[in-house]
């Protein structure tokens, strides 16, 4: 299978502007993937993630925090969920909603060094964002993921399939699982189909082993 290189946009891509379109190849951008949320099967995602009680998870690019709240229920009172997003307004709103819970909402960019503790995250979850990262951002993302993952921790990336769909980014921005695996110096643990339009790929860092 031919591996297509990720599109390099002119100028620095805006991490806040998730490239979700109403129609393939054209349409409006939808901030933080709100458009794609209705298409995602949360039950299937949560089942595949197999989050355990007491774990520490990171919802990177959390948007309105809808998945962070799901993670919160599964890690329980002894676990912790970090909800990270560059959108200060969105994080401020989320903080009001999660008072008294095990969710910690933070302003930050996963493609740079964050204020999150090193080697402390059992699961990093990133949904419908990776395909807009520039090569420079991919490098920063990989460095930060490796810094954050606890021993045995996993990275889970959800992306739209690389074929014609009723919505989504242009085809030359999409990534197949092979493209995604080639973009990161991490070990791919496998791919799970998430309905008709999405897949989720798992990774881990074995560089220290």
N, C-alpha and C positions, 0 to 999 in steps of 0.2 A: 504494500500500500504506500502510495506517495505521501510523504509528510510535508504539509504546507507550513511555511513559516508564519508566525503570528504577524498580523498587520502592524507596521510601524507608522503611527500617526505623526504628522508634522506638529512640532511643538510638544509640550508635556501633557499627556492625557489627564483629564480631571477624574480623580478617583471617585468623586461624588456622583459623577454622571454615568450610571450603569447603562450600558448600551442594550436596552431592551426596546424592541420596536413592535408596533402593532402588526406590521407586515414585513415579510422578509425583504431586507435591502432598503427599506425606506420607512418613514414614519417618525413619530416623536420619541424622544428619550423619556424613560420613566425612572424617576429618581429612586434609587435604592431598591430596584427590582420589584416595586409594588405590583406592576403589571403581571409579572411571572408568578407571583404568590398564588394566585387563583388556579394556576395550572399545575402546581406542584402537589404531589401526594404526600402530605406530611406524615401520614401513617406509615407509608412505605419507607420514607426516609428515616424515621425514628426507629423502625424495626431493623433496618440495615445498620444504623449507627450502634445499636446495642449498648446504649449508655447504661452504666452501672451506678448503683447507689454509692455515694461517697466520692465519686469522681469530680474532677475539676475540668470544666469545658470552656471553650472560647467560641463565641459566635462572632466571627470577624465580618465587618460590614453588616452589622445586625439590623440596620434600618429601624423599623418600628419595634423590633424586639420580639416578634411573634414566635420565632424559633427559640430564643433565649428562655421564654416563659415555658415552652415545652420541655426544654432541657432541665429547667429548674425543678419540675415535678419529678423527673427521673433520677436526678442525683440526690434528691432528698435533703434533709436538714444537715447532714454531715458533709454534703458536697457544696460546690460553688460554681457559679456560672458568671463568666465575664462577657459582657456585651460591649463590643467595640465598634465605633463608627466615627468618621471624621465630621459628621454633621452635628455641630454643637447644639442647635435647636432641637433636633431629634433626640439627642441624648438627654437634654434637659427635661423634655417631656417624659421620656422613659423613666428617668429617675423618680419622677413624681408617682408613676404607676407601680413601681417595684419596692417602695419603702417597706421595710420589715421582711423582705424576702432574702433568699440566698443569691440574688443577682447583683452584680456590681457593674454599673454602666459607666463606661469611660470614653472620653473623646480621644481618638487616636487613629493612626493609619498603619495597617498591618504590613505595608511595604517599607516601613521605616522602623526604627527602634521605638518601642512603646514603653509605657511604665509598668507593664505586666512583669511578674516575677519569672526569673529564668528557671527552666527545667521543672515547671510546675503544672503544665497543662497536659491532661490525658487525651483530650480530643480538641482539635481545631477544626471548625466548620466554616466553609466559605462557599456561598451560593450565588451563582450567576454574576460573578465579578471578575474572575481571573482573566477572561478573554479580552478585557479592556486594558490590562496591564501592559505597559511598555516593557521592552527588554530590561531597562534599568530598574523598573519597579519589580519585575520578576526576580531579579537578583536580590533586591532588598527584602522581598517577601520570603524567599528561601532562607536567607540569613536569619530573619526574625523567627520563622517557623522552627528552625533548628535550635535557636536559643531558647524558645519557649517550651518545646515538647519535653515532657518527662520521659524517663526511660520506658520504652514500650509504648509511648504515646503515638497517636495516629492523626494524620491530616485527612479530612474528607472534603473533596471539592465537587460541587454540583455544577454541571454545565449543560447547555442545550446541545442536542444532537447535531451532527454535521451533515444535515440534509435539509431539503426544503420543508419548511413548517409554516403554519398560518401566522406566525409571529417570530420575533427574534432578530438578532443582529445580522448584518450582511454575511454571506457565506464565507468571505475571505477573512472574517474576524473569528469564525467559529473554530473550535478545537476538537478533534477526535481524541479518544483516549490515548492513542499513540502519540499524537501531537503533544498532549498534556504531559505524558510521561517523559517525552524528550525535552520538554521545557524545564524540568526540574531535576536536580541532582539528588533525588530521593528515590527510595525503592517503592515501586507500585505493588500494592497488595491485592489488587483486583478491581473489577468494575461491576457495578450493579445497575441494571436498567431501572429508571424511575418513571414508569409509564411510557407514553408514546413519544414524548418530546425531550426528556432529560436523562442523564446518566449521572451516577456518583462514583468517583474513583477514590480509592484509599491509598495513602502513602505512609511510610515511616522513615525515620532517619536512622541509618545503621552506620553512619560515618564514625561514630565513637566506639563501635564494637570491634 
